[in-house]
Amino acid sequence: MLIRRDRAMVAVTIMLDIAFHGGRANTVSAADLASRLGMARRGMEPLLQSLSRAGLLDSIRGPRGGYRLGRPRRDIRIADIVATATATADDESARDTPAGRLQSGVIDPLWHDLESAARTQLAKLTLDDLLTRATAAGLRRPSAEPITFAI
């Protein structure tokens, strides 16, 4: 695993964006999400589906549909997001592993130790912790309801 930066990082970013802009009450459209992340919507769809199947996101259909958190942000561990995102990627990367005595005697145990340390750290963090970091970084969450004026 060793946190495949591409897929795992995108999954954590997607979850943080949905928590930041929608949470459990409001939905975030895939189009808005793709626009903010600078990604193609089609490229994100498989990952959004995986996160939904894992119960981390709820997928809402309809004109005001989109995605929202599947459970409270304090209950969503970053380790769960990474595990969901890398589940299929781990099978693919295992085939590309070098062979040999140095690999099996030194590198494999080293990677196991590093993965264990990473999993331990990720299990300590929740989406709520990342939102706290966003606030500390000066990011402000959008208001829940858009301001409208009627005369």
Secondary structure, DSSP 8 states (H G I E B T S, - for coil): ----HHHHHHHHHHHHHHHHHTTTTS-B-HHHHHHHHT--HHHHHHHHHHHHHTTSEEEE-STT-EEEESS-GGG-BHHHHHHHHHHHHHHHHHTT---SHHIIIIIHHHHHHHHHHHHHHHHH-BHHHHHHHHHHTT-----SS------
